[in-house]
Amino acid sequence: MGPAVRQTRGKSLGAKSGTDSASYLRRLGERVRVLRNQRGMTRKTLAAHARVSERYLAQVESGRGNGSIVLLRRIARAMSVPVTQLVNENADPPVDALLLSQFLERLPAPTLKEAREVLLQRFGEPSSDLRRQRIALIGLRGGGKSTLGKLLAGRLNAPFVELDREIERRSGATLSQIFEMFGQETFRRAEREALENVLKERPRFVIATSGSIVTQPGTLELLLSSCFTVWVKAEPEEHMKRVIAQGDLRPMADRARAMEDLISILKSREPLYAKAEVALVTSGKTPEQNVAELMRAIDRSPAELARRMA
């Protein structure tokens, strides 16, 4: 990608960023004003309860106030709404969506899993049989997803897709270029669109995803509800060894720190990876042994899988 192309894209991205910021502040201000009116509060009353100046509140409601999260938190608390309702980037959800979220918040944690399963069954997500035609491998880099995915796809006579390569094919840029020029938000959007495209165009596949795909709730939910998901696990040392074997020598610069960071990332993502239907530990086994074990897991009945994962 030439300098001229990068410069043009950078300028358009900067302009878009400024427009997005102004639009976001207007939506934020409108949301504060509507919520205040719903509660029958004057601007003066809200300012007093939130311990902010009336002038600042007027700036916020007009879309010109770009204050700290602490001040927005005070405003939210004064109106008895979560601060997330104020700063949400999306359009205001329907009332029923708000009521549903409040209902789910009242359920105890063990019941939430059952509630999600009931909703999935009731509202037409792919059947278990269909989902087993779409195998998605998740987990940290170096766990063996690509090696396992290629072998499994061969056994199942299904296409193998590496989601990162699909993103590059669709965007015409490498992942590093996407991150460098447009940042994390653009990459996550491209990742979601690439996954949606694969789901739309391919009824059967084995797909290897990025290690961080689970950090985007909407994309993770789409993956879990559309595919048979497998958490491909390995010991931290094994992850590190495989990453270095792939040609990435950065961990060697400070191996102790790199290992500490890897363990920290794994620990923070474990609750997300654990949403997969199957967890496959690849350490200490050959790729052929891992594929045979995974084939057996895919063939198990849904009821047996449910008992095993309970």
The 8 nearest C-alpha neighbors of each residue, nearest first, counted from 0:
[[1, 4, 2, 5, 172, 3, 176, 171],
 [0, 2, 4, 3, 5, 6, 7, 8],
 [3, 1, 5, 4, 6, 0, 7, 8],
 [4, 2, 6, 5, 1, 7, 0, 8],
 [3, 5, 7, 1, 6, 2, 8, 0],
 [4, 6, 2, 8, 3, 7, 9, 1],
 [5, 7, 9, 3, 4, 8, 2, 10],
 [8, 6, 4, 10, 9, 5, 3, 11],
 [7, 9, 5, 11, 10, 6, 12, 4],
 [8, 10, 6, 12, 7, 11, 5, 13],
 [11, 9, 13, 7, 12, 8, 6, 14],
 [12, 10, 14, 8, 13, 9, 15, 7],
 [11, 13, 15, 9, 10, 14, 8, 16],
 [12, 14, 16, 10, 15, 11, 9, 17],
 [15, 13, 11, 17, 16, 12, 10, 18],
 [14, 16, 12, 18, 13, 17, 19, 11],
 [15, 17, 13, 19, 14, 18, 12, 20],
 [16, 18, 20, 14, 15, 19, 13, 21],
 [19, 17, 15, 21, 20, 16, 22, 14],
 [18, 20, 16, 22, 17, 21, 23, 15],
 [21, 19, 23, 17, 22, 18, 16, 24],
 [22, 20, 24, 18, 23, 19, 25, 17],
 [23, 21, 19, 25, 20, 24, 18, 26],
 [22, 24, 20, 26, 25, 21, 19, 27],
 [25, 23, 62, 27, 21, 26, 22, 28],
 [24, 26, 62, 28, 22, 27, 23, 29],
 [27, 25, 29, 23, 28, 24, 30, 22],
 [28, 26, 24, 30, 25, 29, 23, 85],
 [60, 27, 29, 62, 59, 25, 31, 30],
 [30, 28, 32, 26, 31, 27, 60, 33],
 [29, 31, 27, 33, 28, 32, 26, 34],
 [32, 30, 28, 34, 29, 33, 35, 60],
 [31, 33, 29, 35, 30, 34, 60, 36],
 [34, 32, 36, 30, 35, 31, 37, 29],
 [35, 33, 37, 31, 36, 32, 30, 38],
 [34, 36, 32, 38, 33, 40, 37, 31],
 [37, 35, 39, 33, 38, 34, 40, 32],
 [38, 36, 34, 35, 39, 33, 40, 32],
 [37, 39, 36, 35, 40, 34, 78, 33],
 [38, 40, 36, 37, 35, 41, 34, 44],
 [41, 39, 35, 38, 36, 44, 45, 42],
 [42, 40, 44, 43, 45, 39, 35, 36],
 [41, 43, 45, 44, 46, 40, 53, 56],
 [42, 44, 46, 41, 45, 53, 47, 40],
 [43, 45, 41, 47, 46, 42, 40, 48],
 [46, 44, 48, 42, 47, 43, 49, 40],
 [45, 47, 51, 43, 49, 53, 44, 48],
 [46, 48, 50, 44, 45, 49, 43, 51],
 [49, 47, 45, 50, 46, 77, 44, 74],
 [48, 50, 73, 74, 46, 77, 47, 51],
 [51, 49, 47, 48, 46, 52, 73, 74],
 [52, 50, 46, 49, 53, 47, 55, 56],
 [51, 53, 55, 54, 46, 56, 50, 47],
 [52, 54, 56, 46, 55, 43, 57, 51],
 [53, 55, 57, 52, 56, 58, 51, 46],
 [56, 54, 58, 52, 57, 53, 59, 64],
 [55, 57, 59, 53, 58, 54, 60, 52],
 [56, 58, 54, 60, 55, 59, 53, 61],
 [59, 57, 64, 63, 55, 61, 56, 60],
 [58, 60, 64, 56, 28, 62, 57, 61],
 [28, 61, 59, 57, 62, 58, 32, 29],
 [60, 62, 58, 59, 63, 28, 57, 25],
 [63, 61, 25, 24, 28, 59, 60, 64],
 [64, 62, 58, 61, 59, 65, 24, 60],
 [65, 63, 59, 58, 62, 66, 55, 24],
 [64, 66, 63, 67, 59, 24, 62, 58],
 [67, 65, 64, 70, 68, 71, 59, 69],
 [66, 68, 69, 70, 71, 65, 72, 64],
 [67, 69, 71, 70, 72, 66, 82, 73],
 [70, 68, 72, 67, 71, 73, 66, 74],
 [71, 69, 73, 72, 68, 67, 74, 66],
 [72, 70, 68, 74, 73, 69, 75, 67],
 [71, 73, 69, 75, 70, 82, 74, 68],
 [74, 72, 49, 70, 76, 71, 75, 77],
 [75, 73, 49, 71, 77, 72, 76, 70],
 [74, 76, 72, 82, 80, 78, 73, 77],
 [75, 77, 79, 73, 78, 74, 80, 72],
 [76, 78, 74, 49, 75, 79, 48, 73],
 [77, 79, 75, 76, 80, 74, 35, 38],
 [80, 78, 76, 77, 75, 81, 74, 82],
 [79, 81, 75, 78, 76, 82, 84, 77],
 [82, 80, 83, 84, 75, 79, 76, 85],
 [81, 83, 75, 85, 84, 72, 80, 86],
 [84, 82, 86, 81, 85, 87, 80, 75],
 [85, 83, 82, 81, 87, 86, 80, 75],
 [84, 86, 82, 83, 87, 27, 30, 31],
 [85, 87, 83, 84, 88, 27, 82, 71],
 [88, 86, 84, 89, 83, 85, 90, 91],
 [89, 87, 86, 90, 23, 26, 27, 85],
 [90, 88, 87, 91, 92, 86, 23, 26],
 [89, 91, 92, 88, 87, 26, 93, 30],
 [90, 92, 89, 93, 30, 87, 84, 94],
 [93, 91, 96, 90, 94, 97, 89, 95],
 [94, 92, 96, 95, 91, 97, 98, 90],
 [93, 95, 97, 96, 98, 92, 99, 91],
 [96, 94, 98, 97, 93, 99, 92, 100],
 [97, 95, 99, 93, 94, 98, 92, 100],
 [96, 98, 94, 100, 95, 99, 101, 93],
 [99, 97, 95, 101, 96, 100, 102, 94],
 [98, 100, 102, 96, 101, 97, 95, 103],
 [101, 99, 103, 97, 102, 98, 96, 104],
 [100, 102, 104, 98, 99, 103, 97, 105],
 [103, 101, 99, 105, 100, 104, 98, 106],
 [102, 104, 100, 106, 105, 101, 99, 111],
 [103, 105, 101, 102, 106, 100, 107, 99],
 [106, 104, 103, 102, 107, 101, 100, 108],
 [105, 107, 103, 104, 110, 111, 108, 102],
 [108, 106, 110, 109, 105, 111, 104, 103],
 [107, 109, 111, 110, 106, 112, 104, 105],
 [110, 108, 111, 107, 112, 113, 106, 114],
 [111, 109, 113, 108, 112, 107, 114, 106],
 [110, 112, 114, 108, 113, 109, 115, 106],
 [111, 113, 115, 114, 110, 109, 116, 108],
 [112, 114, 116, 110, 111, 115, 117, 109],
 [115, 113, 111, 117, 112, 116, 110, 118],
 [116, 114, 118, 112, 117, 113, 119, 111],
 [115, 117, 119, 113, 118, 114, 120, 112],
 [118, 116, 114, 120, 115, 119, 121, 113],
 [119, 117, 121, 115, 116, 120, 122, 114],
 [118, 120, 116, 117, 121, 122, 124, 115],
 [121, 119, 117, 118, 122, 123, 116, 124],
 [122, 120, 118, 119, 123, 117, 124, 116],
 [123, 121, 119, 120, 118, 124, 117, 125],
 [122, 124, 121, 120, 125, 119, 126, 118],
 [123, 125, 119, 122, 126, 120, 224, 225],
 [126, 124, 129, 225, 130, 123, 127, 224],
 [127, 125, 129, 128, 130, 124, 123, 120],
 [126, 128, 130, 129, 131, 125, 301, 227],
 [129, 127, 131, 126, 130, 132, 125, 301],
 [130, 128, 126, 132, 131, 127, 125, 133],
 [129, 131, 226, 127, 133, 132, 227, 128],
 [130, 132, 227, 128, 133, 129, 134, 127],
 [131, 133, 203, 130, 129, 134, 204, 128],
 [134, 132, 226, 204, 130, 203, 131, 205],
 [133, 135, 205, 227, 226, 228, 131, 206],
 [136, 134, 228, 206, 205, 226, 227, 207],
 [135, 137, 229, 207, 228, 230, 144, 206],
 [138, 136, 230, 208, 231, 229, 210, 135],
 [139, 137, 210, 231, 230, 232, 272, 142],
 [140, 138, 210, 142, 141, 137, 265, 211],
 [139, 141, 210, 142, 138, 238, 242, 209],
 [142, 140, 238, 241, 242, 143, 139, 239],
 [141, 143, 233, 232, 140, 238, 231, 139],
 [142, 144, 146, 141, 145, 147, 231, 281],
 [145, 143, 147, 146, 148, 207, 142, 136],
 [144, 146, 148, 147, 143, 207, 149, 161],
 [147, 145, 143, 148, 149, 144, 150, 286],
 [146, 148, 144, 150, 145, 149, 143, 151],
 [147, 149, 145, 151, 146, 150, 144, 152],
 [148, 150, 152, 146, 151, 147, 159, 145],
 [151, 149, 153, 147, 148, 152, 154, 146],
 [152, 150, 154, 148, 153, 149, 147, 290],
 [151, 153, 157, 155, 149, 154, 150, 159],
 [154, 152, 156, 150, 151, 155, 149, 157],
 [153, 155, 151, 152, 156, 150, 157, 290],
 [154, 156, 152, 157, 153, 151, 158, 150],
 [157, 155, 153, 154, 152, 158, 151, 204],
 [156, 158, 152, 204, 155, 203, 159, 153],
 [159, 157, 204, 152, 205, 160, 156, 203],
 [158, 160, 205, 152, 206, 204, 149, 157],
 [161, 159, 206, 162, 205, 207, 158, 204],
 [162, 160, 207, 164, 163, 206, 165, 208],
 [161, 163, 165, 208, 164, 160, 207, 166],
 [164, 162, 166, 165, 161, 167, 209, 208],
 [163, 165, 167, 166, 162, 161, 168, 160],
 [164, 166, 162, 168, 163, 167, 169, 161],
 [167, 165, 163, 169, 164, 168, 193, 170],
 [166, 168, 164, 170, 173, 172, 165, 169],
 [169, 167, 165, 171, 166, 170, 164, 172],
 [168, 170, 166, 167, 171, 165, 193, 172],
 [171, 169, 167, 172, 168, 166, 189, 173],
 [170, 172, 168, 167, 169, 173, 166, 0],
 [173, 171, 167, 170, 176, 177, 174, 168],
 [172, 174, 176, 167, 175, 177, 171, 170],
 [173, 175, 177, 176, 178, 167, 172, 163],
 [174, 176, 178, 173, 177, 179, 172, 180],
 [177, 175, 179, 173, 174, 178, 180, 172],
 [178, 176, 174, 175, 180, 181, 179, 173],
 [179, 177, 182, 175, 176, 181, 180, 183],
 [178, 180, 176, 177, 175, 181, 182, 174],
 [181, 179, 177, 178, 176, 182, 9, 5],
 [182, 180, 177, 178, 185, 179, 183, 12],
 [183, 181, 178, 184, 185, 179, 180, 186],
 [182, 184, 186, 185, 178, 187, 181, 177],
 [185, 183, 187, 186, 182, 188, 181, 189],
 [186, 184, 188, 187, 183, 181, 182, 189],
 [185, 187, 189, 183, 188, 184, 190, 177],
 [188, 186, 190, 184, 189, 185, 183, 191],
 [187, 189, 185, 191, 190, 186, 192, 184],
 [190, 188, 186, 192, 187, 191, 193, 185],
 [191, 189, 187, 193, 188, 192, 186, 166],
 [190, 192, 188, 194, 193, 189, 218, 187],
 [193, 191, 195, 189, 194, 190, 196, 188],
 [192, 194, 196, 190, 195, 191, 166, 189],
 [195, 193, 197, 191, 196, 192, 198, 190],
 [196, 194, 192, 198, 193, 197, 199, 191],
 [195, 197, 199, 193, 194, 198, 200, 192],
 [196, 198, 194, 200, 199, 195, 201, 193],
 [199, 197, 195, 196, 201, 200, 194, 202],
 [198, 200, 196, 197, 201, 195, 202, 194],
 [199, 201, 197, 198, 196, 202, 195, 203],
 [202, 200, 203, 198, 197, 199, 204, 196],
 [201, 203, 200, 198, 204, 132, 133, 199],
 [204, 202, 132, 133, 201, 157, 158, 205],
 [205, 203, 158, 133, 157, 159, 206, 134],
 [204, 206, 134, 159, 152, 135, 133, 148],
 [205, 207, 160, 135, 161, 159, 136, 134],
 [206, 208, 161, 136, 144, 145, 135, 162],
 [209, 207, 162, 137, 136, 206, 161, 210],
 [210, 208, 211, 212, 163, 207, 137, 162],
 [209, 211, 139, 138, 140, 212, 137, 208],
 [210, 212, 213, 209, 214, 139, 215, 138],
 [211, 213, 209, 214, 210, 215, 219, 208],
 [212, 214, 219, 211, 215, 271, 216, 272],
 [215, 213, 212, 211, 216, 219, 271, 268],
 [214, 216, 213, 218, 217, 212, 219, 187],
 [217, 215, 219, 218, 220, 214, 213, 221],
 [218, 216, 220, 219, 215, 221, 191, 222],
 [217, 219, 221, 220, 215, 216, 191, 222],
 [220, 218, 222, 216, 213, 221, 217, 215],
 [219, 221, 223, 217, 222, 218, 216, 224],
 [222, 220, 218, 224, 219, 223, 225, 217],
 [221, 223, 219, 225, 220, 224, 226, 218],
 [224, 222, 220, 221, 225, 226, 219, 228],
 [223, 225, 221, 222, 226, 220, 124, 125],
 [226, 224, 222, 223, 130, 221, 125, 124],
 [227, 225, 130, 133, 223, 222, 134, 228],
 [226, 228, 134, 131, 130, 133, 135, 229],
 [229, 227, 135, 275, 276, 226, 136, 134],
 [228, 230, 277, 136, 275, 278, 231, 137],
 [231, 229, 278, 137, 138, 275, 279, 272],
 [230, 232, 279, 138, 142, 137, 229, 278],
 [233, 231, 280, 142, 279, 281, 230, 138],
 [232, 234, 282, 142, 281, 280, 237, 238],
 [233, 235, 237, 236, 238, 282, 232, 280],
 [236, 234, 238, 237, 239, 233, 262, 261],
 [237, 235, 239, 238, 234, 240, 258, 233],
 [236, 238, 240, 234, 235, 239, 233, 241],
 [239, 237, 141, 235, 241, 236, 240, 142],
 [240, 238, 236, 242, 237, 241, 235, 243],
 [239, 241, 237, 243, 238, 242, 236, 244],
 [240, 242, 244, 141, 238, 243, 239, 237],
 [243, 241, 245, 239, 141, 244, 240, 247],
 [244, 242, 247, 240, 245, 246, 241, 248],
 [243, 245, 241, 246, 242, 240, 247, 248],
 [246, 244, 242, 243, 247, 241, 141, 248],
 [247, 245, 244, 243, 248, 242, 241, 249],
 [246, 248, 243, 249, 245, 242, 244, 250],
 [247, 249, 243, 251, 250, 246, 252, 242],
 [248, 250, 251, 247, 252, 253, 243, 257],
 [251, 249, 254, 257, 252, 248, 253, 243],
 [250, 252, 254, 249, 253, 248, 257, 243],
 [253, 251, 250, 249, 254, 248, 257, 256],
 [254, 252, 251, 256, 255, 250, 257, 249],
 [253, 255, 257, 251, 250, 256, 258, 252],
 [256, 254, 258, 257, 253, 259, 250, 260],
 [257, 255, 259, 258, 253, 254, 260, 250],
 [258, 256, 254, 260, 250, 259, 255, 253],
 [257, 259, 261, 255, 260, 256, 254, 262],
 [258, 260, 256, 262, 257, 261, 263, 255],
 [261, 259, 263, 257, 258, 262, 264, 256],
 [260, 262, 258, 264, 263, 259, 265, 257],
 [263, 261, 265, 259, 260, 264, 266, 258],
 [262, 264, 260, 266, 261, 265, 259, 267],
 [265, 263, 261, 267, 266, 262, 260, 268],
 [264, 266, 262, 268, 263, 267, 269, 261],
 [265, 267, 263, 269, 264, 268, 262, 270],
 [268, 266, 264, 265, 269, 263, 270, 271],
 [269, 267, 265, 271, 266, 270, 272, 264],
 [268, 270, 272, 266, 271, 267, 273, 265],
 [271, 269, 273, 268, 272, 274, 267, 266],
 [272, 270, 268, 273, 269, 274, 213, 214],
 [271, 273, 269, 274, 270, 275, 230, 268],
 [274, 272, 270, 275, 271, 269, 230, 278],
 [275, 273, 272, 271, 276, 270, 223, 228],
 [276, 274, 228, 273, 229, 277, 230, 272],
 [277, 275, 228, 229, 274, 227, 278, 308],
 [276, 278, 229, 275, 230, 279, 228, 296],
 [279, 277, 230, 229, 231, 280, 275, 232],
 [278, 280, 231, 232, 230, 281, 277, 229],
 [281, 279, 232, 233, 282, 231, 278, 289],
 [280, 282, 233, 284, 232, 289, 279, 283],
 [283, 281, 233, 284, 280, 234, 237, 232],
 [282, 284, 281, 285, 280, 233, 237, 234],
 [285, 283, 282, 281, 288, 289, 286, 287],
 [284, 286, 288, 287, 289, 283, 281, 282],
 [285, 287, 289, 288, 290, 147, 284, 146],
 [288, 286, 290, 285, 289, 291, 150, 284],
 [289, 287, 291, 285, 286, 290, 284, 292],
 [290, 288, 286, 292, 287, 291, 281, 293],
 [289, 291, 293, 287, 292, 288, 151, 294],
 [292, 290, 294, 288, 293, 289, 287, 295],
 [293, 291, 289, 295, 290, 294, 288, 296],
 [292, 294, 296, 290, 295, 291, 289, 297],
 [295, 293, 291, 297, 296, 292, 290, 298],
 [294, 296, 298, 292, 293, 297, 291, 299],
 [297, 295, 293, 299, 294, 298, 292, 277],
 [296, 298, 294, 295, 299, 293, 131, 227],
 [299, 297, 295, 296, 294, 300, 293, 131],
 [300, 298, 296, 297, 303, 304, 295, 301],
 [299, 301, 303, 302, 304, 298, 297, 305],
 [302, 300, 304, 303, 305, 299, 127, 306],
 [303, 301, 305, 300, 304, 306, 299, 307],
 [304, 302, 306, 300, 305, 301, 307, 299],
 [303, 305, 307, 301, 302, 306, 308, 300],
 [304, 306, 302, 308, 303, 307, 309, 301],
 [307, 305, 303, 309, 304, 308, 302, 301],
 [306, 308, 304, 305, 309, 303, 302, 277],
 [307, 309, 305, 306, 304, 276, 277, 303],
 [308, 306, 307, 305, 304, 303, 276, 112]]
